[in-house]
């Protein structure tokens, strides 16, 4: 559900809900949790979320359909794509691919996508260990260097999906 910077948490676990409330109500306790912050939704964000709840299932179905088209159309490019374990499902909040071999995601590549009307992004700005000044995480660096988040959203048209596929095929072939 798209609620701007807001979000919802739904759970049947009372302990998890209590922890979440504690993080949201950051300044109302006796002690301060370092992870706590003002995470309260505005009324407008809540209204946006509630208006979409009835369509939630169709949003997930549309994302899954787009992901299926991507997997089918891009399978021959040798990309690593999201996998779905048997008996599980995926919400496809993002569709993250990993370029083959040692091919990096460069600013130039992202610019070429952008010029063609396809807004691909790096899924993570910088790996966590880089923020912490740590070295020795080559797999995280490799994943970060080769990962690309491809557009996927419920209102995406078939024509937009086709443009993404054509652009990826031409730029990554």
C-alpha positions in Angstrom: 0.0 0.0 0.0 1.3 3.4 -0.8 0.8 5.9 2.0 3.7 8.3 1.3 6.2 7.9 4.0 3.6 6.2 6.3 2.9 2.5 6.7 0.9 -0.1 8.5 1.8 -3.1 10.6 -0.7 -5.9 11.0 0.1 -8.8 13.3 -1.6 -11.3 15.6 1.4 -11.3 17.9 0.6 -9.1 21.0 4.3 -8.8 21.9 5.3 -7.6 18.5 2.5 -5.1 18.4 3.5 -3.8 21.9 7.1 -3.4 20.7 5.9 -1.5 17.6 3.7 0.8 19.7 6.7 1.5 21.9 8.8 2.4 18.9 6.1 4.6 17.6 5.3 6.4 20.9 9.0 7.3 21.2 8.7 10.0 23.8 6.1 8.6 26.1 8.0 6.0 28.1 10.3 6.1 31.1 13.3 5.1 28.9 14.3 5.9 25.4 14.9 3.0 22.9 17.6 4.0 20.4 15.4 2.7 17.6 12.4 4.8 18.6 11.3 7.7 16.5 8.2 9.6 15.7 6.6 7.1 13.4 3.0 8.2 13.7 1.1 8.4 10.5 -0.7 11.6 9.6 -4.5 11.5 9.2 -4.0 11.9 5.4 -1.6 8.9 5.3 -4.0 6.8 7.3 -6.9 7.7 5.0 -4.7 6.8 1.9 -3.9 3.4 3.4 -7.5 2.7 4.5 -8.8 3.6 1.0 -6.4 1.0 -0.5 -7.0 -1.9 1.9 -9.9 -3.4 -0.1 -7.6 -3.4 -3.2 -4.6 -4.9 -1.4 -5.0 -8.5 -2.8 -5.3 -7.1 -6.4 -2.2 -5.0 -5.8 -0.3 -8.2 -4.8 -1.7 -10.1 -7.8 -0.7 -7.4 -10.2 2.8 -7.2 -8.8 3.1 -11.0 -9.1 1.9 -11.0 -12.7 4.5 -8.3 -13.6 7.2 -10.3 -11.9 6.2 -13.4 -13.8 6.4 -11.5 -17.1 9.8 -10.2 -16.1 11.1 -13.6 -15.2 9.9 -15.1 -18.5 11.0 -12.3 -20.7 14.4 -11.7 -19.1 15.4 -15.3 -18.4 17.7 -15.5 -21.3 19.9 -12.6 -20.2 21.7 -14.6 -17.5 20.4 -12.3 -14.7 19.9 -13.5 -11.1 16.2 -12.8 -10.3 14.1 -13.2 -7.2 13.2 -16.8 -6.4 10.1 -18.0 -4.7 10.5 -21.2 -2.6 7.8 -23.9 -3.2 4.7 -23.2 -1.1 5.6 -19.6 -0.5 4.6 -16.3 -2.1 6.3 -13.0 -2.7 4.9 -9.5 -2.4 7.4 -8.0 -4.9 7.6 -4.7 -3.2 10.7 -4.5 -5.4 12.0 -6.6 -8.3 15.7 -6.7 -7.8 17.9 -8.3 -10.4 21.6 -9.0 -10.2 23.7 -8.5 -13.3 25.8 -11.4 -14.5 29.5 -11.9 -13.8 31.3 -8.8 -12.7 29.2 -6.4 -14.7 28.5 -3.4 -12.3 25.5 -1.1 -12.1 27.1 2.2 -13.1 25.7 5.8 -13.0 26.0 5.7 -16.8 23.8 2.6 -17.1 21.2 4.2 -14.8 21.3 7.4 -16.9 20.7 5.4 -20.1 17.7 3.7 -18.5 16.4 7.1 -17.4 16.8 8.7 -20.9 14.6 5.8 -22.2 11.9 6.4 -19.6 12.8 3.5 -17.4 13.6 4.4 -13.8 15.8 1.7 -12.4 17.6 2.3 -9.1 20.2 0.7 -6.9 18.1 -1.1 -4.2 20.4 0.0 -1.4 22.3 3.3 -1.5 25.3 1.8 0.3 25.8 -1.5 2.1 25.5 -1.2 5.9 29.1 -2.2 6.6 30.2 0.9 4.6 28.3 3.2 6.9 30.0 1.5 9.8 33.5 1.8 8.3 33.9 -2.0 8.2 35.9 -3.9 5.6 35.9 -7.6 4.6 32.4 -8.1 3.3 33.1 -8.9 -0.4 29.8 -10.6 -1.0 27.8 -7.6 0.3 30.0 -5.3 -1.9 29.4 -7.5 -4.9 25.7 -7.7 -4.4 25.5 -3.9 -4.0 27.6 -3.3 -7.1 25.6 -5.6 -9.4 22.0 -5.2 -8.0 19.4 -3.3 -9.9 15.8 -2.5 -8.8 13.5 -2.7 -11.8 10.2 -0.8 -11.8 7.2 -2.8 -10.5 4.0 -1.2 -9.1 0.3 -2.2 -9.2 -0.8 0.6 -11.7 2.0 -0.2 -14.1 0.6 -0.7 -17.6 1.5 -3.6 -19.9 3.1 -1.1 -22.2 5.3 0.2 -19.4 6.3 -3.4 -18.6 7.1 -4.0 -22.2 9.3 -0.8 -22.3 11.2 -2.0 -19.2 11.8 -5.4 -20.8 12.9 -4.0 -24.1 15.2 -1.5 -22.4 16.8 -4.1 -20.2 17.3 -6.5 -23.1 19.0 -3.8 -25.2 21.1 -2.3 -22.5 22.2 -5.6 -20.8 22.5 -7.9 -23.9 
